[in-house]
């Protein structure tokens, strides 16, 4: 009997600890705090501005300065920054005296404020700007690639887009041009291909800079689930990785495939098609979003609801605004106030907040 009681105590403690790690930022009046999944305040409203928790810490603003708190609301790093971002690869970029630097999780500067702009660390490198030129530093603040670019992107599959003057190309992690500047616009590599524009037309190149699909489209998207949306003669369709039309141009708007379906618009209404272009859900919605965990937000007139992949309503349209589900709950608004529903549409946390963000860990 004692073992059973002990097991139940430990289980309840685990559930409590789990719920405490799932918090949502909410605003009452002018101040922000954080609630748990019961709707109780885990951290009382007291901050001017807040961000979601990430890795057990959240950025919050107090008396005009940003710092970091833990899930109990205790200051881990006191407010002292003009701006601050989430930690990435153990460091966070922060601004002090109009200059950006990087701190560790104790709040100590690892890279002193010295940059006019900066981005997060990714694969050991961070983009930074001095004056009008961008370069890349390591986690000690040493330049790996000296500032020399008018614009630069993150590295993807070992390459980053970079611009000198009006032309874009791609560099490696030593700063050497792998693909010389020659494009009027360029995007990151995704699944081995990058979108590039010459003049008014878009095509796709491989990581050597060779055209896999020649420039011919008015606009294009990244490949997702083997297909990319492409626009020709003001109509959207979908191509394969050889540039062949799988779904002919016929839509007034189209988005990437997600969960085997893509949302498309004909005239004023949205529906969903499969990879062959056949309607799985006929155009009928005034607004629609991508499927996420088997459900998609859709709008009829001014009201949002949720449908499953057959187009049947999981939750009838009834909300003035709605968001995707995060950790089992979705924030929704009726009138001026926000609450939270579960996947059956049951209001789990009543409408009471002037603003709200998603639950996060």
N, C-alpha and C positions, 0 to 999 in steps of 0.2 A: 504493500500500500504506500509506503514511504517513497519507493522508487517511482510510482505513478504520480504522486504529488510533486516530487522533484522534477519529473519530466515535464509536467504541465507548467510549472513555474518557469522552467528554462524556455519552454516553447513560447509562453506569453512574453517573456523578456525579449526573446528574439523578434517576435512580431512588433513589440513596442520599439525596439531599436531600429527595426526596418522602417517603421512608419516615421520615426524621427529623422531618418536619412532622406525621406521623400518630402521635400518642402516646396511650397509655391509662394512666390512674391505677390503680395496684394497691397492695394492702397485704400486707406480710409481717410477721407478728407485730403490733406496735403502730405501725409506721411505714410511711408511704406514699412511693412513688416513681413513676416513669413508665417504661413499656416501649415499644419500637418494635414493628413488626409481625412481627419475627422472635422476639419474646419476650425479647430482650436488654434489660437496663436502660439506658435513655438517661440517666436521672437516678436515682441510687441511692436506695433507701428511707432517708428521713431526716426526714420531716415528720410532724407530729401529725395534720394534716388537709389535704386538698387538694381542688381543683375541676378540672374539665376545662379544657384550653387553649381560648382564644377570642381570635382575632386575634393569635396568637403569644405571648400571656401567660397565665399561670395564677395563680390565687389559692392561696396556701399558708400554713399556720399553723406557726409555729416558736416554741417557748418561750412559748406563750400569746398571741402576736400574729400578725396577718395581714400579709402583704406580697405581692409579685408577682415571679414568675420568668419567664425566657425559656425557650425549648425546649432549652437546654443546661444549665438548672438554675442559671444565674447570677441573682443578685438584680438586678432592674430597679428595684424599689422595696422598700427594706428593711422588714422586719416591724416594725410600729409601731401597727397599728390593732386595736381591739377586735373589729371586724367589717369585712368588705369585700365588695363585689360586683363583677361583671364590668363592663368598660367598655361604655358605650352612648353613641353619638354623641360619642365622644372623651373622655367624663368617666366616672368611677366614683364611686359613693357609698360612703363609708367612715365608720366611727364612731370617735370619739376623745373620751375623757372623757364618755362616755354621750350625746354629741351627734353628729348626722350632718352631714357636709358632702360636698363633691365635689372630687376631685383630677383633674389631667391625667396624661398618661402618663409624666411625669417624677416624679410623686409630690407635686408642689406643689399646695397648696390653691388652687383657683379660687373656690370658695365655702366659706368657713370653717365649721367645725362649729358649728351653732346650732339644729338642728332635733331634735325628739323622735322623729320618724320621717321617712323619705324614700323615694322610689321613683326608678327610673331615668328618665333623659331620654328623651323620645319626641316627635318632631316639634318639638324645640326647647324643650319645657316639661317640668318635673318636678313631681310632686306632693310636697308637704312638709307636715308637721304641726308646729304649735307649740301646746303644751297639748293641747286636745281638738279643735282646729279645723284643717281642711285648706285649703291654697291651692296656688297654682302659681307657680313661679319660672322666670326665664330663665337662660341659662348664665353670667350675671354675678352671679346670686344675687338679682336684683331681683324683687320681687313683680309679676307680671303680673295675677294674681288674688289678692287678699288672703285670708288664712285666714278662712273663714266657714262652711265646710261640716262637718257631722258625719261625713261619709264622701264620698269622691270617687273616680272611676275615670280611666283613661287616655282620651285623645281618639281617637275612631274616626270617620272621615269628618267631622271638624270638630266633633263633639259628644262630651261626656263626661257620664256619669251622675254625679249628685251628690245628696246627701241632706241635708235640713234637718229636724231633728226626726225624725219617723217616716216621712216621705214623700220619695220619689225623683222627680227630674225630670232634665232635661238642659240643660247650659250650653254656650255657645260659648267660643272662646278668649279672649274679653274678660271672661268671667264672667257674661254676661247670660243669664238664663233664656230659652231658646228653647222649651222645653216645661216648664211650671210643675210644681213638686212636687205629685204627685197619686197616685203609685203606691206600693203597699206593698212592692214589690220591683221591681228593674229590672236588665237586663243591657246589655252593649255593643251598639252597632249592628254588624250583620254583613250584608253584601249589601243594605244599604238598609233593613233592618228590625231592630227591637229587641224582645226579649221583655220583657213587663211583667206584673205581677201586681196584681190588684185583689181584695182579700179573699183567697179561696182559689183563684181561677181566673186562668189565664194566657192572654194573647193577644199580638198583635204590633201595633206602631205604626210609622208612617213617620217621617221626620225633621221633620215638622211637628207630630207628636203625635197625628195622626189614626189611629184604629183601622183597620188593614187586615184584621185577623182579630180579632173580638171575644173578650174573655175568656170561656173556656168549658172550658179543659182543666185537669186536675189538675197536670200538669207538661208542659214542652215543652223541645225543644232548638233550637239554631240551625239555620238552613237550610244544607244541604250537598248539593251536586249537585242542587239544585232541590227537595229534600224536607226536611222537618223531622219528627223524631219527636215524638209527642204522646201523652199518656196520658189516657184517659177510662174511668171505671168500673173502675179498677185495671189496665187493659190498654193496651198500647202499640201504636200503629200509626204511619202516616206521612201527612202532609198536604202539599198543594202550597201555593203562596204566596197562594192565595185562601182557604185553610182547608178545602178539600175533601179528604175522605179518598181517598187513592190506594191505600193499603194499610190495610184496616180494622183497628181495634184487636183484637188477638188474642194478643199476646205478653206474657209475664211480665216481660221486660226487653228493651230495644232500645237500640242505639247509632247514632251518625250514619253516613251513607253515606261510604265511603272507597274510592276506586278502583272505583266502580260497584257495590260490595257493602256490605251492612250486616249486622252480627252481631246475632242475636236469640236469645232464650231462651224455650223452652216447657218448663214443668216445670223439670227440673234440667239439661237439656242445651242446648247452644248449636249453632246452625247459621248459615248465611249466605243472605240473600235478595237478589234483584235489585230494581230500581226499580218493578217491578210486583207485588212481594210473593211471587214464585215462589221456591221453594227452589232454589238453585244447589248448595248443600252442605247436606244434611239434618242436622237436630239429632242430634248424636252425641258432642259434646265436653263434658267436665266444666268446662272453662275455655277461653276464646278471646279473642284480641286482634284489632285491626283489621289489614287488609292493609297492608303496607308494601313497596313495590317488588316486588309480585307474590307475596309470601309472607306468611303469617299464623302466629303462634304459637298452638298449641292444646294443651290438656291432656287426657290420658286418665288417669283416676284421679289419681295423684300425679306423672305424668311428662309433661314438655313436649316437643313436637316442632314441626315446621313443615309446613304444607300449601300447595299452589298453589291457583289459583282454580277448579280442578275438584274440589278436596277430596282429591286424591291427596297422599300424604305425599312431600314433598321430602326431609325428614329425619325419620326415625321417632321417636316419643316415647321418650326415654331420659334426659332431664335433670331434675334436681330443681328447677331454675330456669333460665330462659332470657330473653334480651332480643332486641329487634330488631337487625338488621344495621346497622352504621355503618361506612362506608368499607370495606365488603367483609367485615367480621368481626363476629361476635356473641359476647358473653360468655355463658358457660353454667356451671352448677354441677352437679357430681356429688359427693354427700357434702358434706364441709365446704369443699371447695376449688373455686376458679374457674379456668377456662381459656377459650380462644377457638377457635371453629370458623369454617370458611369456608362458602360457600353449598351445598357438597356434603355438609356435615356432618362433614367431616374435621377432626380435632383438630389445629389448626395450632400452638397454644401450649398446652402440657400443663397439666393441673390442678396448680396449685402455689401459688395466691394465696389469702389469707384473705378478701380482698374485691377487687373490681375494678369499674371504670367503663368506659364505651364509649370507643372510639377517637375522637379529635377532632383538628382541625387547630389 
